[in-house]
Amino acid sequence: FKNIIRNFGVKRSKSIQVVLNSSFIPATSQAQIGKHMFFLHGMLGRGNNWRTIASNERISKIRNCHLIDMRNHGDSDHHDDMRYRDMADDVVRYAESQKIERFTLLGHGIGGKTAMTLSMVYPNKIDGIIIVDPLFKQPSDAGKLPSGPLTPLLTLKKMVDIKHLSKTEMINTISTTFRNTPEFANLAIDNLGYSKHPDLPGAYWTNHLEAIYWNLDLLLGVDLFGQYKGNDAMVILGKNSQIYNATIFTSVFPNLKEKNVAIVNDAGHFVYAEKPKETATLIANFLEELEKESRNNFTSAIFPGQY
């Protein structure tokens, strides 16, 4: 019964540390048993949004993949605050709970900005980072929501009280309301739960929609207060999404290589869903390059005079 109450968005004390839920896909190669990759989804998403990508043969061969539900999403804890520093701390606590010292980090949307924040605060935790189409509020958007994937949020907000609807009714309502944005419709449906408890019957949101609305201005920005100086960063953008000035990324990743900035044609903000094959290939190529560099560095350390 407590789990049912939580999923209705009951507010948590600010003093309670958020515990993150995840799904785990083990590496298929025993040689990579100690290497881990965390996937951080975007707004209204959940870790399993990345299951298709994480299950890619080339990716799952070289990384244990953790598909993490961020705070106020999926089956993770709810909390009124959604500061990026707090969400980065959530991920670090998750790593510590799994006894993982270093990890490769991939983040999409608000997950991407959480990843950027984590890399600035805890650079020694990172052995590679991939940012996938983060969503920033541009100066010209002052006082309004940017166009694109956030626009349907205003419509979704009117549908918060859904407890009187059945599962079929709710799916049909969402599919009809967002028929022009099927990617968003799928996200919304993924955030539905259905209770058969006699005291709380009907549909409910598994995420904490109210907290997302309260923190929207924070979520659309990011405090670029530091840098990640590793040379193992990558950025993937959808060509039809908002295109940002490169300084947004180079200010955080000063050693970002031009070859590691990829713009995927015929894809928007949900590039991983619209072009899964292309996205998986980009990620796999990057990870394999990291592995190659790691082996070369190890060999050079053992035989310094020969390399």
C-alpha positions as CSV (number, residue, x, y, z in Angstrom):
1,F,0.0,0.0,0.0
2,K,2.9,2.4,0.7
3,N,4.2,1.9,-2.8
4,I,0.8,2.8,-4.2
5,I,0.7,6.0,-2.2
6,R,4.2,6.9,-3.3
7,N,3.4,6.6,-6.9
8,F,0.6,9.1,-6.6
9,G,3.3,11.7,-6.1
10,V,3.3,12.1,-2.3
11,K,5.8,14.7,-1.3
12,R,9.0,13.5,0.5
13,S,10.9,15.3,3.2
14,K,13.8,17.3,1.8
15,S,16.0,15.5,4.3
16,I,15.4,12.1,2.8
17,Q,18.1,10.9,0.4
18,V,16.5,9.7,-2.9
19,V,17.0,6.1,-3.8
20,L,17.1,5.3,-7.6
21,N,15.6,2.3,-9.2
22,S,17.4,0.7,-12.2
23,S,17.3,-2.2,-14.7
24,F,20.5,-4.1,-15.3
25,I,21.9,-5.6,-18.5
26,P,25.1,-7.5,-17.8
27,A,28.0,-7.3,-20.2
28,T,28.2,-10.3,-22.6
29,S,32.0,-10.4,-22.4
30,Q,33.7,-11.6,-19.2
31,A,36.6,-9.4,-20.1
32,Q,34.5,-6.4,-19.5
33,I,32.8,-7.6,-16.3
34,G,34.1,-4.6,-14.3
35,K,33.1,-1.9,-16.7
36,H,29.8,-0.1,-16.2
37,M,27.7,2.4,-18.1
38,F,24.9,4.4,-16.6
39,F,22.0,5.6,-18.8
40,L,20.1,8.7,-17.6
41,H,16.8,9.4,-19.4
42,G,15.2,12.7,-20.3
43,M,12.1,14.5,-18.8
44,L,9.1,12.1,-18.4
45,G,11.3,9.2,-19.5
46,R,12.5,6.2,-17.6
47,G,15.6,4.0,-17.8
48,N,13.9,1.4,-19.9
49,N,13.6,3.9,-22.7
50,W,17.2,3.0,-23.5
51,R,16.9,-0.8,-23.4
52,T,17.0,-1.1,-27.2
53,I,20.3,0.9,-27.4
54,A,21.8,-0.8,-24.3
55,S,21.0,-4.2,-25.7
56,N,22.9,-3.5,-28.9
57,E,25.4,-6.3,-29.4
58,R,28.5,-4.0,-29.6
59,I,27.5,-2.0,-26.6
60,S,26.5,-4.8,-24.3
61,K,29.7,-6.6,-25.2
62,I,31.9,-4.0,-23.5
63,R,29.7,-2.5,-20.8
64,N,27.4,-3.6,-18.0
65,C,24.5,-1.3,-18.6
66,H,22.4,0.3,-15.8
67,L,19.1,1.8,-17.0
68,I,18.4,4.3,-14.2
69,D,15.1,5.9,-13.3
70,M,15.9,9.4,-12.2
71,R,14.2,11.0,-9.2
72,N,10.5,11.7,-9.7
73,H,10.5,9.2,-12.6
74,G,9.7,5.5,-13.0
75,D,10.1,3.5,-9.8
76,S,12.6,5.9,-8.2
77,D,11.8,8.0,-5.1
78,H,9.8,11.2,-5.3
79,H,11.2,14.5,-4.0
80,D,10.1,18.1,-4.4
81,D,13.5,19.4,-5.4
82,M,15.1,18.7,-8.8
83,R,18.3,20.7,-8.7
84,Y,20.9,19.2,-11.1
85,R,23.5,19.0,-8.3
86,D,21.1,16.9,-6.2
87,M,20.3,14.6,-9.1
88,A,24.0,14.2,-9.8
89,D,24.4,13.2,-6.1
90,D,21.6,10.7,-6.6
91,V,23.6,9.0,-9.3
92,V,26.8,8.9,-7.3
93,R,25.0,7.4,-4.3
94,Y,23.6,4.8,-6.7
95,A,27.1,4.0,-7.9
96,E,28.3,3.7,-4.3
97,S,25.4,1.4,-3.4
98,Q,26.5,-0.9,-6.3
99,K,30.2,-0.6,-5.2
100,I,31.1,1.0,-8.6
101,E,34.0,3.4,-8.4
102,R,34.1,4.6,-12.0
103,F,31.6,4.5,-14.9
104,T,30.8,5.6,-18.4
105,L,27.8,8.1,-18.3
106,L,25.2,8.7,-21.0
107,G,22.5,11.2,-20.5
108,H,19.6,12.5,-22.6
109,G,17.7,15.7,-22.1
110,I,17.6,16.5,-18.4
111,G,19.7,13.3,-17.9
112,G,22.3,14.9,-20.2
113,K,22.5,18.0,-18.0
114,T,22.6,15.8,-14.9
115,A,25.6,14.0,-16.5
116,M,27.3,17.3,-17.3
117,T,26.9,18.4,-13.7
118,L,28.2,15.1,-12.4
119,S,31.2,15.3,-14.6
120,M,32.0,18.8,-13.3
121,V,31.6,17.9,-9.6
122,Y,32.9,14.3,-9.7
123,P,35.3,14.1,-12.7
124,N,37.3,11.2,-11.1
125,K,34.1,9.1,-11.3
126,I,33.9,9.3,-15.1
127,D,35.7,7.2,-17.6
128,G,33.7,8.5,-20.6
129,I,30.6,10.6,-21.1
130,I,28.0,10.9,-23.8
131,I,25.5,13.8,-23.9
132,V,22.4,13.2,-26.1
133,D,20.4,16.2,-27.1
134,P,20.1,18.2,-23.9
135,L,17.3,20.8,-23.9
136,F,18.4,24.3,-22.9
137,K,16.2,27.4,-22.6
138,Q,17.7,29.9,-24.9
139,P,18.0,33.7,-24.0
140,S,15.3,34.4,-26.6
141,D,12.9,32.1,-24.8
142,A,12.8,34.2,-21.6
143,G,9.5,33.9,-19.9
144,K,8.2,31.1,-22.1
145,L,8.7,27.5,-22.8
146,P,10.8,26.6,-25.8
147,S,9.1,25.0,-28.7
148,G,9.7,21.3,-29.3
149,P,9.3,18.4,-27.0
150,L,8.3,20.5,-23.9
151,T,5.3,22.0,-25.6
152,P,3.0,19.0,-24.9
153,L,3.8,19.4,-21.2
154,L,1.2,22.2,-21.0
155,T,-1.5,19.8,-22.4
156,L,-0.4,17.0,-20.2
157,K,-0.6,19.1,-17.1
158,K,-4.4,19.3,-17.6
159,M,-4.5,15.5,-17.4
160,V,-2.9,15.1,-14.0
161,D,-6.2,14.0,-12.3
162,I,-6.7,10.7,-14.1
163,K,-7.8,8.4,-11.3
164,H,-11.3,8.0,-12.7
165,L,-10.0,6.6,-16.0
166,S,-9.4,2.9,-16.9
167,K,-6.1,1.8,-18.5
168,T,-7.7,1.5,-22.0
169,E,-9.4,4.9,-21.6
170,M,-6.2,6.6,-20.5
171,I,-4.1,5.1,-23.4
172,N,-6.7,6.1,-25.9
173,T,-6.9,9.6,-24.5
174,I,-3.1,10.1,-24.6
175,S,-2.8,8.6,-28.1
176,T,-5.5,10.9,-29.4
177,T,-4.3,14.0,-27.7
178,F,-0.7,13.6,-28.8
179,R,-1.3,12.0,-32.2
180,N,1.0,14.6,-33.8
181,T,3.8,13.8,-31.4
182,P,3.9,10.0,-31.1
183,E,7.2,10.0,-29.3
184,F,5.8,12.1,-26.5
185,A,2.6,10.0,-26.4
186,N,4.7,6.9,-25.9
187,L,6.6,8.6,-23.1
188,A,3.4,9.6,-21.4
189,I,1.9,6.1,-21.7
190,D,5.2,4.7,-20.2
191,N,4.5,6.9,-17.1
192,L,1.1,5.4,-16.4
193,G,0.4,3.0,-13.6
194,Y,-2.8,1.2,-12.8
195,S,-4.0,0.4,-9.3
196,K,-6.5,-2.3,-8.5
197,H,-6.4,-1.4,-4.8
198,P,-10.0,-0.9,-3.6
199,D,-9.1,2.4,-1.9
200,L,-7.1,3.8,-4.8
201,P,-8.5,2.3,-8.1
202,G,-7.7,3.5,-11.6
203,A,-4.9,5.1,-13.4
204,Y,-2.1,7.2,-11.9
205,W,1.2,8.8,-12.9
206,T,4.3,6.9,-11.7
207,N,6.3,10.1,-11.9
208,H,5.9,13.2,-9.8
209,L,4.4,15.6,-12.3
210,E,3.9,18.4,-9.9
211,A,7.6,18.5,-8.9
212,I,8.5,18.6,-12.6
213,Y,6.2,21.6,-13.2
214,W,7.5,23.3,-10.0
215,N,11.1,22.9,-11.1
216,L,10.7,23.5,-14.8
217,D,12.7,26.7,-14.9
218,L,15.6,24.9,-13.1
219,L,15.3,21.9,-15.5
220,L,15.5,24.1,-18.6
221,G,18.8,25.7,-17.4
222,V,22.0,24.3,-16.0
223,D,24.7,25.9,-13.8
224,L,27.9,25.7,-15.9
225,F,30.1,26.3,-12.8
226,G,33.0,24.1,-13.8
227,Q,34.7,21.9,-16.4
228,Y,35.3,18.3,-17.2
229,K,38.8,18.2,-18.7
230,G,38.9,14.6,-19.9
231,N,39.2,14.0,-23.6
232,D,36.6,11.2,-23.5
233,A,33.4,13.2,-24.1
234,M,30.8,12.9,-26.9
235,V,27.8,14.9,-27.9
236,I,24.9,13.6,-30.1
237,L,22.2,15.9,-31.4
238,G,19.1,15.5,-33.6
239,K,19.3,17.8,-36.6
240,N,15.6,18.7,-36.3
241,S,16.0,19.5,-32.6
242,Q,17.2,22.8,-31.2
243,I,20.8,23.4,-32.4
244,Y,23.0,25.1,-29.8
245,N,26.1,27.2,-30.1
246,A,29.1,24.9,-29.6
247,T,30.3,27.0,-26.7
248,I,27.6,25.5,-24.5
249,F,29.4,22.2,-24.7
250,T,33.0,23.3,-25.0
251,S,32.6,25.5,-21.9
252,V,32.1,22.3,-20.0
253,F,34.2,20.0,-22.1
254,P,37.2,22.1,-23.2
255,N,38.9,19.0,-24.8
256,L,35.8,17.9,-26.7
257,K,37.0,16.6,-30.1
258,E,35.2,17.7,-33.3
259,K,34.9,14.1,-34.4
260,N,32.9,13.4,-31.2
261,V,30.1,15.8,-32.0
262,A,27.5,14.1,-34.1
263,I,24.3,15.5,-35.6
264,V,21.9,12.8,-36.7
265,N,19.8,13.6,-39.8
266,D,16.0,13.3,-39.9
267,A,15.9,13.1,-36.1
268,G,14.7,15.5,-33.4
269,H,15.1,15.6,-29.6
270,F,14.2,11.9,-29.3
271,V,17.0,10.9,-31.5
272,Y,17.5,7.5,-29.8
273,A,13.9,6.5,-30.6
274,E,13.7,8.0,-34.1
275,K,17.1,6.7,-35.3
276,P,18.0,3.9,-32.9
277,K,20.4,2.1,-35.3
278,E,22.3,5.3,-36.1
279,T,22.4,6.3,-32.4
280,A,23.6,2.8,-31.3
281,T,26.3,2.9,-33.9
282,L,27.6,6.3,-32.8
283,I,27.7,5.1,-29.1
284,A,29.3,1.8,-30.0
285,N,32.0,3.5,-32.1
286,F,32.8,5.9,-29.3
287,L,33.0,3.1,-26.6
288,E,35.2,1.0,-28.8
289,E,37.5,4.0,-29.3
290,L,37.7,4.4,-25.5
291,E,38.6,0.8,-25.1
292,K,41.3,1.1,-27.8
293,E,42.8,4.2,-26.0
294,S,42.6,2.4,-22.7
295,R,44.6,-0.6,-24.0
296,N,47.2,1.7,-25.6
297,N,47.6,3.7,-22.4
298,F,48.0,0.4,-20.4
299,T,50.6,-0.9,-22.8
300,S,52.5,2.3,-22.8
301,A,52.6,2.3,-19.0
302,I,54.1,-1.2,-19.0
303,F,56.5,-0.7,-21.9
304,P,57.2,3.1,-21.9
305,G,60.3,2.9,-24.1
306,Q,58.5,1.1,-27.0
307,Y,55.6,3.6,-27.5
